[in-house]
Amino acid sequence: LERLGTETAFSVAQAAAAWKAQGNRVYPFHLGDINIPTAPHIIEAMNRAIADGYTGYCPGPGIPQLREALADDLGSRRGIEFSPDNVVVMTGGKPVITKFLQAVMNPGQEVLYPNPGFPIYESQIEYLGGTAVPYRYLPTSEGFAIDLDQVRASITPNTVAIIYNDLQNPISAESTAAEREAIAQLALEHDLWVLSDEAYFETRYEGVSSSIASLPGMAERTVILYTFSKKFAMTGSRLGCAVAPPEIAKVLSTLNTNDESCTTHYVQWGGIEALRGPQEPVQQMLDVLRERRDAACGLLNA
């Protein structure tokens, strides 16, 4: 338990909530939440599912309709052909980190992770008995770049995986094609598993994202972390998935059954509506976030 870290943003959130309860105004920069409501058509789909009786247990890897919708949507956006067998629905994106490590890492093995980065990477590697090996980012004229020399020097015969967060949280770094290919080449050369954290894959103001899983030889060794939290403002609904090679997907499904049995049934119907239904609310939310981004940059620059 002493090896278990935390996400201090939640501690700050608790203090902020208490301050707000006293009648004060809080500007919530502390937590990766979106103070924009989930779109009405998604909420209606969940309410309709409750009314239709979808309030019991369901399959551990997710209901077939959602797995199919995820395979279609994620595959088409990444240029990869996924089947529902590749998709394991989970209670948000965060459990994908833990279950990925449980599936590929033995105690004592090393896992590379980005630092700065999402604090749960290091927490779960250490908690599950692995050795967390950080790699850093270097400032460039256009932002930040992974220190590839450090990554190369950190790989040992005991290294089993690398956690790769393109569209990075918290520093917003995006890999160039060359950097992405370099990470893929290292994974291939050293037979490493890759956890590709793609939580912000579609939360961007311009351009199109690319996935390391789409590079030659990488789909067979990459687990994609996907979440509904950011794109669809569904943080509290706790809905996400792992997209994995079939042999890993089977392990993740078994872990689901052991850990929480299944993801909330009616929430999964909301996920189908999010993927298949109107996408205008997604763009509207991005427009609001862009306005806030521009206002913050203007104030900082002034």
C-alpha positions as CSV (number, residue, x, y, z in Angstrom):
1,L,0.0,0.0,0.0
2,E,2.9,2.3,0.6
3,R,3.8,2.0,-3.1
4,L,0.3,3.2,-4.1
5,G,0.2,6.8,-5.3
6,T,-2.8,9.1,-5.9
7,E,-4.1,11.8,-8.1
8,T,-3.7,14.9,-6.0
9,A,-6.1,16.8,-8.3
10,F,-9.0,14.9,-6.5
11,S,-7.7,16.2,-3.1
12,V,-7.7,19.7,-4.5
13,A,-11.2,19.1,-5.9
14,Q,-12.5,18.1,-2.5
15,A,-11.1,21.3,-1.0
16,A,-12.5,23.4,-3.8
17,A,-15.9,21.8,-3.3
18,A,-15.9,22.8,0.3
19,W,-14.9,26.3,-0.6
20,K,-17.7,26.6,-3.1
21,A,-20.2,25.2,-0.5
22,Q,-19.4,28.3,1.6
23,G,-20.7,30.5,-1.2
24,N,-17.4,31.3,-2.9
25,R,-16.8,31.1,-6.6
26,V,-14.4,28.4,-7.9
27,Y,-12.7,28.4,-11.3
28,P,-12.0,24.7,-11.8
29,F,-8.5,24.5,-13.4
30,H,-7.6,21.6,-11.0
31,L,-9.3,18.5,-12.4
32,G,-9.5,17.1,-15.9
33,D,-13.2,17.5,-15.9
34,I,-15.4,19.5,-18.2
35,N,-18.0,21.8,-16.6
36,I,-20.3,21.3,-19.7
37,P,-23.2,18.9,-19.3
38,T,-23.4,15.6,-21.2
39,A,-25.4,16.2,-24.4
40,P,-29.2,15.7,-24.0
41,H,-29.5,12.9,-26.6
42,I,-27.0,10.8,-24.6
43,I,-28.8,11.4,-21.3
44,E,-32.1,10.5,-23.0
45,A,-30.6,7.3,-24.3
46,M,-29.5,6.3,-20.8
47,N,-32.9,7.2,-19.3
48,R,-34.6,5.2,-22.0
49,A,-32.4,2.2,-21.2
50,I,-33.3,2.5,-17.5
51,A,-37.0,2.6,-18.4
52,D,-36.5,-0.4,-20.7
53,G,-35.1,-2.4,-17.8
54,Y,-31.4,-2.4,-18.7
55,T,-30.4,-2.1,-15.0
56,G,-29.0,-5.6,-14.4
57,Y,-25.9,-7.5,-15.1
58,C,-24.5,-7.6,-18.7
59,P,-21.5,-9.2,-20.4
60,G,-18.2,-8.5,-18.7
61,P,-16.4,-7.3,-21.9
62,G,-19.4,-5.0,-22.8
63,I,-22.7,-5.4,-24.6
64,P,-22.2,-6.5,-28.2
65,Q,-23.8,-3.4,-29.7
66,L,-21.4,-1.0,-28.0
67,R,-18.3,-3.2,-28.8
68,E,-19.3,-3.2,-32.4
69,A,-19.9,0.6,-32.4
70,L,-16.5,1.2,-30.8
71,A,-14.7,-1.2,-33.2
72,D,-16.3,0.7,-36.2
73,D,-15.6,4.2,-34.8
74,L,-12.1,3.8,-33.5
75,G,-11.0,1.7,-36.4
76,S,-12.3,4.1,-39.0
77,R,-10.6,7.1,-37.3
78,R,-7.3,5.2,-37.1
79,G,-7.3,3.4,-40.4
80,I,-7.3,0.0,-38.7
81,E,-9.9,-2.8,-39.0
82,F,-11.0,-3.8,-35.6
83,S,-13.6,-6.4,-34.6
84,P,-15.7,-6.4,-31.5
85,D,-13.4,-9.1,-30.2
86,N,-10.7,-6.4,-29.9
87,V,-12.8,-4.2,-27.7
88,V,-13.3,-4.6,-23.9
89,V,-15.6,-2.0,-22.3
90,M,-14.5,-0.6,-19.0
91,T,-15.6,1.8,-16.3
92,G,-13.7,4.7,-17.8
93,G,-10.2,5.0,-19.3
94,K,-8.3,4.7,-16.0
95,P,-9.0,1.0,-15.4
96,V,-7.3,0.2,-18.8
97,I,-4.0,1.3,-17.2
98,T,-4.2,-1.1,-14.3
99,K,-5.5,-4.0,-16.3
100,F,-3.0,-3.6,-19.1
101,L,-0.2,-3.8,-16.5
102,Q,-1.9,-6.9,-14.9
103,A,-2.0,-8.5,-18.3
104,V,1.5,-7.9,-19.5
105,M,3.8,-7.2,-16.5
106,N,5.2,-9.6,-13.9
107,P,6.5,-8.3,-10.5
108,G,10.0,-7.0,-10.9
109,Q,9.7,-6.1,-14.6
110,E,10.3,-2.6,-15.8
111,V,7.8,-0.3,-17.5
112,L,8.7,3.0,-19.1
113,Y,6.3,5.9,-18.5
114,P,6.3,9.6,-19.3
115,N,7.2,12.1,-16.6
116,P,5.6,14.7,-16.4
117,G,2.6,12.5,-17.1
118,F,-0.6,11.1,-15.7
119,P,0.3,10.2,-12.1
120,I,-1.6,6.9,-12.1
121,Y,0.9,5.4,-14.5
122,E,3.7,5.3,-11.9
123,S,1.3,4.6,-9.1
124,Q,0.0,1.4,-10.7
125,I,3.3,0.1,-12.0
126,E,4.8,0.3,-8.5
127,Y,1.7,-0.9,-6.7
128,L,1.6,-4.0,-8.9
129,G,5.2,-4.8,-8.1
130,G,6.9,-3.5,-11.2
131,T,9.7,-0.9,-11.6
132,A,8.5,2.4,-13.0
133,V,11.2,3.9,-15.2
134,P,10.4,7.5,-16.2
135,Y,11.3,9.2,-19.5
136,R,11.3,12.9,-20.0
137,Y,10.3,15.6,-22.5
138,L,12.7,18.3,-23.9
139,P,11.6,21.8,-24.8
140,T,11.7,22.7,-28.4
141,S,10.8,25.8,-30.5
142,E,7.4,24.2,-31.1
143,G,6.6,22.6,-27.8
144,F,8.0,19.5,-26.2
145,A,9.6,16.3,-27.6
146,I,10.3,12.9,-26.1
147,D,13.9,12.5,-25.1
148,L,14.4,9.5,-27.4
149,D,18.0,9.0,-26.3
150,Q,16.9,8.7,-22.7
151,V,14.2,6.2,-23.8
152,R,16.8,4.1,-25.7
153,A,19.2,4.2,-22.7
154,S,16.5,3.1,-20.3
155,I,15.5,-0.1,-22.0
156,T,17.0,-3.2,-20.5
157,P,16.4,-7.0,-20.9
158,N,13.9,-6.6,-18.0
159,T,11.8,-3.9,-19.8
160,V,8.4,-5.3,-20.8
161,A,6.3,-2.3,-21.9
162,I,6.2,1.4,-22.6
163,I,3.3,3.7,-21.8
164,Y,3.0,6.2,-24.6
165,N,0.7,9.3,-24.3
166,D,0.6,11.1,-27.6
167,L,-1.6,14.2,-27.2
168,Q,0.0,14.3,-23.8
169,N,-1.6,15.0,-20.4
170,P,-0.6,17.4,-18.8
171,I,1.8,19.2,-21.2
172,S,-0.2,18.9,-24.5
173,A,2.8,17.6,-26.4
174,E,1.9,15.9,-29.7
175,S,4.4,13.5,-31.4
176,T,5.6,14.2,-34.9
177,A,5.3,11.3,-37.3
178,A,9.1,10.7,-36.9
179,E,8.8,10.6,-33.1
180,R,5.9,8.2,-33.3
181,E,7.7,6.0,-35.7
182,A,10.8,6.0,-33.4
183,I,8.8,4.8,-30.4
184,A,7.2,2.1,-32.6
185,Q,10.7,1.0,-33.8
186,L,12.0,0.7,-30.3
187,A,8.9,-1.4,-29.3
188,L,9.5,-3.7,-32.2
189,E,13.3,-4.0,-31.7
190,H,12.9,-4.8,-28.0
191,D,9.6,-6.7,-28.1
192,L,7.8,-4.3,-25.9
193,W,4.1,-4.0,-25.3
194,V,2.7,-0.5,-25.8
195,L,-0.1,1.2,-23.9
196,S,-1.2,4.0,-26.1
197,D,-3.2,6.5,-24.0
198,E,-5.5,8.2,-26.5
199,A,-7.9,9.9,-24.1
200,Y,-7.6,13.2,-26.0
201,F,-7.4,11.7,-29.5
202,E,-10.4,13.7,-30.8
203,T,-10.3,16.7,-28.4
204,R,-8.3,19.0,-30.6
205,Y,-8.9,22.4,-32.3
206,E,-7.3,21.6,-35.6
207,G,-5.5,18.8,-37.5
208,V,-6.1,15.1,-37.3
209,S,-4.7,12.7,-34.7
210,S,-2.7,9.5,-35.6
211,S,-2.3,6.4,-33.6
212,I,0.9,4.4,-33.1
213,A,-1.3,1.3,-33.5
214,S,-1.7,2.1,-37.2
215,L,2.0,1.7,-37.9
216,P,3.3,-1.6,-39.4
217,G,3.6,-4.3,-36.8
218,M,2.1,-2.3,-34.0
219,A,-1.5,-3.4,-33.8
220,E,-0.3,-6.8,-32.5
221,R,1.5,-5.3,-29.5
222,T,-0.5,-2.2,-28.7
223,V,-3.4,-1.6,-26.3
224,I,-5.4,1.6,-27.0
225,L,-6.9,3.4,-24.0
226,Y,-10.2,5.1,-25.1
227,T,-12.6,7.1,-22.9
228,F,-16.0,8.8,-23.4
229,S,-15.0,11.3,-20.6
230,K,-13.4,14.0,-22.6
231,K,-15.0,14.0,-26.1
232,F,-18.5,13.5,-24.8
233,A,-18.3,15.2,-21.4
234,M,-19.2,11.9,-19.7
235,T,-16.6,12.0,-16.9
236,G,-19.1,10.9,-14.2
237,S,-20.7,8.2,-16.3
238,R,-17.4,6.2,-16.1
239,L,-17.3,4.7,-19.6
240,G,-14.3,3.7,-21.7
241,C,-12.6,0.8,-23.3
242,A,-9.4,-1.0,-24.2
243,V,-8.8,-2.0,-27.8
244,A,-6.3,-4.8,-27.7
245,P,-5.0,-7.9,-29.6
246,P,-7.4,-10.8,-29.1
247,E,-5.1,-12.7,-26.6
248,I,-4.8,-9.6,-24.4
249,A,-8.5,-8.7,-24.8
250,K,-9.4,-12.1,-23.3
251,V,-7.3,-11.4,-20.3
252,L,-8.8,-8.0,-19.8
253,S,-12.3,-9.5,-20.1
254,T,-11.5,-12.0,-17.3
255,L,-10.1,-9.1,-15.2
256,N,-13.4,-7.3,-15.7
257,T,-15.3,-10.3,-14.4
258,N,-13.1,-10.5,-11.3
259,D,-13.1,-6.8,-10.6
260,E,-16.5,-5.2,-11.2
261,S,-18.4,-7.9,-13.1
262,C,-19.5,-5.4,-15.8
263,T,-19.7,-1.8,-16.8
264,T,-23.1,-0.2,-15.9
265,H,-25.6,-1.6,-18.4
266,Y,-27.7,1.5,-19.2
267,V,-24.6,3.7,-19.4
268,Q,-23.4,1.5,-22.3
269,W,-26.5,2.4,-24.3
270,G,-25.6,6.1,-23.7
271,G,-22.2,5.2,-25.2
272,I,-23.9,3.8,-28.3
273,E,-25.9,7.0,-28.8
274,A,-22.8,9.1,-28.3
275,L,-21.0,7.3,-31.1
276,R,-23.9,6.8,-33.5
277,G,-26.0,9.9,-32.7
278,P,-25.6,13.6,-33.6
279,Q,-22.1,14.9,-33.3
280,E,-22.9,18.6,-33.3
281,P,-22.7,18.8,-29.4
282,V,-19.1,17.6,-29.7
283,Q,-18.2,20.5,-32.0
284,Q,-20.1,23.0,-29.9
285,M,-18.2,21.9,-26.8
286,L,-14.9,22.3,-28.7
287,D,-15.9,25.8,-29.7
288,V,-16.5,26.7,-26.1
289,L,-13.2,25.2,-25.0
290,R,-11.4,27.1,-27.8
291,E,-12.9,30.4,-26.6
292,R,-11.6,29.6,-23.1
293,R,-8.2,28.6,-24.4
294,D,-7.9,31.8,-26.4
295,A,-9.0,33.9,-23.4
296,A,-6.5,32.2,-21.1
297,C,-3.6,32.6,-23.6
298,G,-4.5,36.2,-24.1
299,L,-4.5,36.9,-20.4
300,L,-1.2,35.0,-19.9
301,N,0.5,36.8,-22.8
302,A,-0.6,40.2,-21.4
